[in-house]
């Protein structure tokens, strides 16, 4: 149950259905677009680690998707509802870390990010802590110079 909820809350990135991207970029690329995309990933992690629901939700487009094993939230409102309902109960005070593996730009205004995550310090039964690791996928869109998450999904190892 905890494992399913972890996956549901993190839902940042399943690699299913993702075609090959053109212009795959090294995560250390210093191009302005690559830097802006990495900044979104960093903001995602920071919002999670600071338990900041508003900042977390604001990273998504209005119709952004947050995909989890429990289902898909298809709007900012639905994403906020899931985070408000679950984060304080299970994930408050947890620490999320990521490693970006690749950044691709299949179109000039689209980016795809893949990588790995680790969520630690989740309080489990009887005061024990649990961790979760897996891979993630983000699809972003450049909206008038601001990169936003269109889809975030996750898979656990």
N, C-alpha and C positions, 0 to 999 in steps of 0.2 A: 504494500500500500504506500509506504513512504517512498519507495523507488518510483512508483507511478506518479506520485504527486511531485517528486523532484523533477521528473521529466516534463510534467505538465507546466510547472512554474518556470523552468528555464527556457522552454521552447524557443530556442533561438535558431535551430538549424538542421534539418535532415537533408541529406544529400540526394534524396529521391527526386527523380524527374528533372534533375539539373543537367542541361546539355553542356557540351564543351564550350568554354568561353573563348573569345578571341582576345588578343592583347592581354594575356596573363602577365601580371606584374609581380615582381618580387615585393614582399611586404615591406622591405626597406626602401622601396622606390621613393624618391623625393618629389615626384610630380605633384602639383597642387591637388589634383583629383584624388590620387592615392593617399595623400596626407589627410584630406578631408574625410575620406572613407574610414581611414584608421581612427580618426578623431571620433567618428560616430561609434565605432566599436569600443573605444575607450570610455566614451560617455555612457554607453550601455552598461559596461562593467561598473563604472563609478555609481550610477544611479542604483543598480542592484545592491552594491556593497553599502551604500548610504541609506538603503531602505526608502528611496525617494520615488514614490509611485508616479508623481506628476512628471518628473524629468524622464523617467523610464518610458511612460506612455507617449510623451511628446516626441520621442525619437522616431515614432512610426508615422506613416501617412495616415490620413483620416480613415482609409479603408485598408490599412495594413493588416497582415495576417500573422498571427502568433500560433504556430503549429505545435501541438503536443500529442502524446499518446492518448490523452483524454479527449482530444478534439481540437478544433480550430476556432480561435477567436478572430473574427473578420473585420473588426472596427476598433478604433481607439477606445470607444466606450466599452466594448466587450473585453478588451485587454485589461482595461482598468478594473473592471468588475472581477476578473480572475485574480489579478494581483492583490486587490484589496481583500478578497475573500480568503486567499491562501497564504500570502507572504507573511503577515504578522503571526500566523499560527505555527508555521513550520520553518520559514526561511529568514525570519528576523535575526539579524546579527550574523548571517552566514557570509562567507567570503567566496566570491566568484573570480576566477583567474582564467585567462585565455592565452592561446598562442595562435597567431594568424599564420596559416600555411600558404594561402595564395589570395591574390586579388585579381579579378578579371573584369574587363570592360567589354561586354558583348555588343554594346551600343554606346555612343558617346555620352548619353545621359543615364546609363545603367551600369551598376557594378555588382559583382558577385564575390563574396568573401567566404572562404572556407578555413577551418582551423579546428582547434581542440580546446576543450574547456575542462576545468576542475572546479567543483563546488565543494567546499569543505565547511566543517563546523556546523553541520545540520544536527540538531539535537534529536536523537532517536529515543527509543524506549529506555526507561530507567536511567536517564541522564547520559547515556553513551552518545558519542558523536559519530556521524556517518559522513562519508564523502561519496561523490559521484564524478565520473569522468566520461567524456565522450567527444564526439565531433559536432561541429555546427556549420550551418550555412546561412548566410544573409544575402538577400537581394535588396539592393538600394536603388533609389532613383534620385536624380538631381532635379529638384524643383526650384527653379529660379535661383540657382546658386547655393541651395541648401540641400545636402544629402539627407534623405529620410529612408527608413526601413520599410520596404513593401512587404517583405516576407522574412520571418525568422523561424527557424526550426532546428531541432536538436535530435541527436541519437546517442544513446548511452552505449559504452563498450560492455 
